[in-house]
Every structure is written in structure tokens, then in C-alpha cells.
Amino acid sequence: MRERDPALVDAFRQSTPYVNFHRGGTFVLMLGGEAVSHPNFTNIINDIALLQTLGIRLVLVFGARPQIDDALARHGITPVYHKKTRVTDEESLGIIKQVCGGMQFEITSRLSMGLTNTPMAGARISVVSGNFVTAQPLGVDEGVDYCLSGRIRRIDVEGVRRQLDQNHLVLISPIGCSVTGESFNLNSEDVAQRIAVDIKADKLICFSAHQGVLDRAGEAISELFPEEAQEILSQLEQEGDHLSSTARYLRAAIASCRGGVPRSHLVSFMNDGAMLQELFTREGLGTQIVRESAERARAATIEDIGGILELIRPMEEEGILVRRSREQLEMEIDHFTVIARDGLIIGCAALYRFPDEAMAEMACVAIHPDYRSGNRGDMLVNRVTDQARRLGIEHLFVLTTRSVHWFQERGFSPVEVEALPVAKQRLYNWQRRSKILMKRIS
């Protein structure tokens, strides 16, 4: 008899909320030439097929910088740059079009695979390419003519959306056409960023050499606001790092978020499954740049009851929390504050007032086990304390059987039952014998 694989079952269960959350969303994927030529590219293609199968609308923009450099070198052409931008003459453009055309067909063929016993079996991805990007020349700067290097003039937003509505994957190359019929070499990161903003994508996902933006210890920073990301980018540029995949994609991610894309992700093209782990697990794997935090504390609503119950049930079964029924939660939901992350409830607390004595109880304080290493508990205590202060409460108290020291570290002091409001004294459970802690709030 085959044994159950608990890790597989847990992984499926953990990913389910994210599958539901992402279904119907629009993602723009940015794959540089380094990613396309890496041995892990086959796995990335398989993961893209999985996203398509899950009902996610995809636009894939590819770059070709290393492939173009190699092709130019083979033809004896030395690349010319001005202000970190390639100057593209007619001979170079002919070679660039050959390289990008070949890569476009290669990616399309990879997305068309469907061999039995492979991850692509039954995928049947319809790939569409076209003249979705209208370009214009960069022109002349400081006496330097960029020739056939261009910038984006317009994105055919309706054309892209029409293809996505028909369940096609839209594949975009870094070559744009002008209204005069000319072709221009474009910056692929600019193309991905502009498309993400113009079609109002839910995410821009960039594949860099590193697992996101790394801190001094070499660990990926899980979340950055655009302003924080800009500081890191400025530091990289001061150190002379303008063209690494991290710098290029960080630049695109910042511009995307500032342009209205809610989240941009940086993941490694070298790490098998990095994109899936970033999108379908609680902690992710790379770095996301967000307009607002993926986590936020807010007042609970009736839609949160299921999430609160799922959070507190294990603690109730251990005797850490007093058991609450769904009916009780429905009646008391206005008392609750929750911390939500990607539609999941990972923390909660309730505030019950005793206005005659200017006192209030903070109850049902719970943080998901996977998130207890951060400062979410402090976030809840601070929010509930501020709420009590606004309501004219002078003393806030808690009843706990396990977290006495934790509350003491946050300014609560042990008191006797007689210090509680009279109504709460009558309800005190002497069998449970919870410790009572209280603090004065200004």
C-alpha cells in the first residue's frame, strides 16, 4: 500500500488560496537573454505552462542582450554605447533582428511542446506575437545619434487584451515597428514595464541572476516599497552597476509600481521553481516591490470569519484560546482587528469595551505559526491600543494562560481579579485560572 506524502498534501493545501487569488489575473513576465540561455529555462517554460493552466493571463517579454553581443562579435562589430544605451546602426540592426527572430521561434516552439510524461503534456498553449509595440527613434543626444535604437511610442493595449481574452499567451520581442515602417531596437525591460503599466497588469515578474534583491548577509529581501528599492538602485549605480540583471529589473519594477502595477517580483532564473515558490507560498522566495505592504492590519469584516476560524481553531484545541463558535464570531466581528496577507488571515485580536469603568479587554490575540518570527504581534497590540485610546479607554487588560511574559514585555502588569470591571469579574473562569495583566493607556 502506497503511503501518503504529507509534504505534498500540505504544499497543495497551502497553495490553494494563492491559486484562487491569482486566477484571472494578468502577469507580465520579463525573461532576459541570460535566462533564455540558462539550463533552467526548460523548467521556467514548464512553470509558465502551469500558470497558463491555472487561468492566469500571460504576456511574456524576452530580451537578447548576451545573444546580440555574441552575434555582433562573430561579425566583427564592436558594440557602441552612449549613456549605457546601445547605438544601433543598420548593419547591427540586421543582426539583432536575426537574433531576436530566432529566439522568438525558439521560445514559441518550447511553449508548444506537449510530449506525454512531461510537465507540458496537455498544456496546448496558443502563442501570439505581433506588432503590439509602436516605436520611435531615440534621436540625438550630446551629438551622438542613436540611429536605430528606439523608445516606445505606444502599446496596442486593446490588441494585447483581445488576445489575452481569447486565452492566448502574448509573446513580445525587443524589436518595435514605427509608423514609417522602420524597425527599432528597444530596451526589453522598458517594453515589459510599459506593457505592465498600460494593460494594468496585476504583476510584473522579472527573472534576474540573483534570488531577488540581496541584503548585506546575502539573503533576499522579501518586500520593498518603491522608495526603498530606489535607494538600493541608487547605491548600485553609484558603485558602477548599471547593467546587471538586478539593476535593470529593479529599475523596471520601481517604474511599474509607480505606474500603478500593484506588485513586481524579482526571482532567480537559476533556481528551479523560484517563480512558483514566490507566487504560491506564504513566505515566497524572491523580492517583491509593492505600492503598499502585502500585509496590513485592518478592521475585520463578515468575509473574514472563515479565515479567523481557521487561524484560531488549533489554539482553541490546545486550550490557548477560549473556544468561539461561528455564530458568536458573526455577532462579535465588529470587535475584531485582523492582519491580512494576500487574502489570508494571519493574525487577529478583539477589543471588548467596559465603558462605565473606562476599561477594555484585548482578547483572542492570535498569530499564524508561520509568521510569529516578525513583529505582527506588536502590530496588533499597537493597533488595538490606539483604537482603545480613541474610544476614551484608560486601562487595557488581557487574560492569558501562556503568554504572560510576552505581554509584560509590552507594558502589561499582573493584577488580581478584583481589578477587572465588575461585569468581567462575574464571567471570570476560575477553572481556567487565566493570568490577568493590565496597562494604563494615556
N, C-alpha and C positions, 0 to 999 in steps of 0.2 A: 504494500500500500504506500503510495507516494505521500510524503509529509508536506504539511502546509508550510509555506515560506512566509513567516511573519514580516520580514523586512519588505517583501514585495507588496503584501497586503497593506501594510502601513503606508508605504510610498503612494499607492493608488489612493488611499483614503485621504492622505494629506494633500494630494494634488487636485482632488475633485473640486474644491471651492475655486481654485485658480482656473481650472478648465471652464467652469461656468462663468467666471468673471471675464475671461478673455474671449469667449466665443462671440463671434460677430464683430470683434474689434479689428482695427486696421493697423498693421505694423509695417514700417519701412525698415528693411534690413540693408545694412551697408557692409559689403564684403570687399576689402581691398585686394589688390593683386597678390599680396603676401598670403592672404587666407586662401585664395583660389589655388595657389600652387603648393599649399601645405598638405602633407599626407592625411591630415584630419578633415580635409574638405569633403571627403565622401560621407563622413559621419554628420557633418553640418548639413549636407544635402538631405540626408535621411531625416534629420531633425526638422528641416524646413517642410518636408513632406508631411511629417506628423502634425505640424502647426496647421497646414492646409486641411488635413483630415479632420482636425478639431474645430473647423469652421472659422478660422482666423483669416482675414483678408490680407494678402501679402503683396508688397511691392519690393522687389529685390534690385538694388543698385550695386553695380560692381565697378571696381577700379582696376587699373592695369599698370600702375607706376613701375614696378620692377620688370614686368614683361616688356614694357615700352623701352626702358633703359637698355635691356639686353638686346632688343631688336635694333635699336639705333646704334649700339656698339658694334653689332655684327656688320652693319652697313658703313661703319667708319664715321659715324656722325657723333660729334661731341655735344651733349645737351647744353643749352644756354638758358640761364635763369636770370631773372631780374626781380628783386624783392621776393624771393622764394617762389616765384611763379615761372613755369616753363615758357620759353619763347618758341612758338611753333611755326616753322616755315613750311612751304608747300611740300618739300621732299619729306620732312619729318611727319607731316600730317598723313601723307600716303601710307607710311609705315605704321603710324598709330591706328589708322582705320583698319589696316590688315590685322593688327594685333587684337584690337577690340572686337572686330567681326569674328575672328576665330574663337575668342573667349566667349562671345555671346552664343555661338553654336555649341561650344563645349558645355557651357552651363545648361543650355536648353536640353542637350542630349542626356546630361546627368539627371535632370529633373524628369526625364521621360522614361527612365528605367522602371521595369516592373517585373523583374525575374522572381519566380517563386522562391520561397525561403530566404528572401532578403527583406529589409525594412521597407523597401519601395514597392513590394508586392501589392497590387490592387490600388495603388495611390492615384494613378491616372490624372496627373496634374496637367492642366492646359496652360501653356506658357504663351504669353502675348508680348511682343515687342513692337515698337512703333515710334512715330515722330511726336512723342509726348512733350519733348523739351525743345522750346524755341530759343536759339542762342543769338548773340550779337558779339562783335569783336570787342576785346578789352581796350583796343586803341593804342595810344602812345603815352608813355609816362617818362618824364625826365629825358626825353629824346630817344627813348627805347621803344621801338614798335613791337608789340607783342604778336603781330602778324595774325596767325590763325588760332591763337589762344583766345578763348571767348569767355563770356559770362552769360548767365541765364537771363533771358528776357521775359519768358512766360512759360508757365506749366499748363498743359491742357488738362485742367482739373476734371472737367466733365468727361473727357475721354478716358482718363485713368479710372474714375469712379464707375463709369459704364462697364469697363472690363472687370473690375472687382465685383460689381453686382452680378455678373454672369459667372462668378466663381473662377475666374482666370487669375493666374499669378502674373503680375506685370513685371517684366524684366527690362531694366533701363541701363544703357551703356553711357560712358562718359563722353559721348560724341553728340553734339547738338546741331540742328539744322537751322539756318536763318531764313528769313522771308525772301531773301535774294537767291536762295538755293545753294548757298555755301555751307560747308561743314566746319565746325569749330571744336577744338579740343577743350574740354571742360574739366574743372576740378570735381572729382566724383563725390567728395564729401559735401561740397556745396550743392550738388544735384540732390543728394539724399536729404540734406537738411531742408532745402527749398521745397521738395516734394512733400516731406512730412508736414511742414507748416501749411502749405497751400491746400492739401487734401484733408487737413485737420486730423492727422493720424493720431492714434492713441499712444503709440510708442515709436521711437527711433532706436534701433538696436545696431550697435557698431561692434565689429569684431577686431580687436586690437591684439598686439603681441602679448601684452600683459593681461592678467586677470583683473581688469578694471584699473582704477587709479590707486596706486600703492602708497601707503604711509611710510614713515622712516624705518619701520620694522619689516617692510616688505609685504605687509598684509593689505588686502584690498579694502578700501574704504567703502562701506556698504551704501552710503547715501550722502549726497552733496546738494546744497542749493546752488543755483547758478552763480551767485556772488562768491561762494566758497570755491567752486570749481574755477572761476575766473582767476582767483588768487593763485591757485595751483598752476594754471596755464601760464600766467604771467611769470611765475618763478621758473617754469620750464623754458620759456622763451628767453629769459634773462641768462639762463645757462647755455643758450645756443641751441636748444632743442625745439626746432620749429616743425620738422617734417617727420618725426616718429609717429607711429600709428596712434599712440596715446595722445600726443599733442594735437594731431589732425582731427581725431574723432572727438576729443574733448571740446575743441573749438566748435565742431558741428553740433554736439549735444547741447552746449550752452546756448547757441543761437536758436536751436529748435525749441528749447524750454522757454526762452524769452519770446519766441514767436507763437507760443500757445500750445505746443505739444506737452501734454502733462508729464511724461516721463521719458527719459532717454537712458539707455543702458549701454555700458561698455563691458564686454566679456571677451575671453580669450579664444582665438581661433585654434590654439594649440591644445586646448583642454577638451577632451571628448565629453559631450553632453553639457557644456558650460551654459549654453543658452537655455536648455530645458531646466537645469537646476536654478538658474536665475529667475525664470518665469513661473515655475510650478512648485517651488518650495518656500517655506516661511522665511528663511534667512537669506535665500539667494546665494550667489557666488561671486558676482562682479560688483560694479559700481553703477548706481542709478543717480541721475541728476534730475531733480524734481522741482516743480514750481512750488509745491507745498509738501510737507512731510507725508510719507506713506502712512505714518501713524499720527493719530490725533485724538485727543480727549474731547468728548462732546456729550451732550445730554442724550440719554437713551431714548429710543422710540419703540413703538409696539413691534416693529420689524426685528428688533434686536433680541427679543425674548428667547428665540431658539438658540442663538449664539451664547447668551448668558447662561442658559440651562446647560449647554454643552460644556461651558467653562467651569461652572461651579459644582456639577454633579460629582466628579471624582473627589472633590474636597468635602462634600457633604457625606459621601460614603466613608471617608476616613474620619469623620467626626470633627473636622476642622471648622466647617461652617454649619450653621443651623439649616436644616432642610426647608426648602421653599417649593411650593407647588407652582405649576404653570399659572393656575388661576390667581394665586397670590401675587406672582410677578406681574401679571396683567393689571392687577389693581394698583400695584405699587411702582409701576415702571417710571412714573414721573419723578421718583426719588433717586433714580439711578444715573450715574455717570459711567460711560464706557470708554475704553481705548480701542479704536478700530484700526485694523491694518489690512488693506486690500480686501475689504468687505468682511474680514474675520474679527470677532470679538476676542481680544487677547487680555483684557483687563476690565474690571468693573468695581464699583463701590456705590453705596447708597447713603443718603443723608435723611435722617428722621428727626423732625423738629419737636421740641417741647417748649413752645413759645412762652408759657407762663413763667418758666424759670430761666428763659434766655439760654437754653441749653439745646444741644443736638447730639444725636448718635451717628457715628460713621460706622456702617455695618456692611457685611458681605464684601469685604475687600479681598479681591482675588486677582492673581496674575497667572497667565498660562505658564506652565513649567518651562517651555522653551524660551521664554522671554524674561525670566527672573534675574538674569545677569545684568540687565540695564537699570535705568532709573525710572522704570514705569511706575513702580510703587510710589515713589516720590511725586511723580506727575499726578497720580490720583489723589494722594493726600493733599497736595498743594491746591488742586482744583476744588476739592470738596471743602477745604478750609476757607478758600476765597469765597465760595458760594455761601458758606455759613456766615462769614463776616458780613457779606452784603445783606443777609437776612436779619442782621442785628443779634446774632448769637454771640454769647460771651464765653461759653465753655463748650468744648467739643470732647466727647468721650467715645471710647471703644471697649468692647468686650471681646476677649480673645483667650484661647486656650494654648496657643502655640507660639505666638509672635510677640511676647511681652517685651523682649529686649529690642526688637526691631522698632516698636512704637516708642519705647523710651528714648532711643537714639534720635527720634524725630520730635522730641519735646513733650511727650506724654509722661505723666507721673502716676504711679499706683494710688488708688483711693479705695475706700470701703464702699459697701453697698449703699450706706446712708447718704453718700454724696450724690447719688443718682436722683433724677427727677422722681417725684412720688409715684407717678404712673409707671415708670420703668422699674421702680423697686418692687412693685406688685407682680411684675412679669418676670423678675429675675429667677432663673432656673438654678436652684440650689444643688440639684444633682449634677448638672454640668459643671458648676463651680468655675465659671469663666473669670479670669482676672479682669479687673476694671482699671482702665487708665484714662486720664483726663488731662487736657491742657487748656489754658486760658488763651483766647484769641482776642486781639485788640479790635 
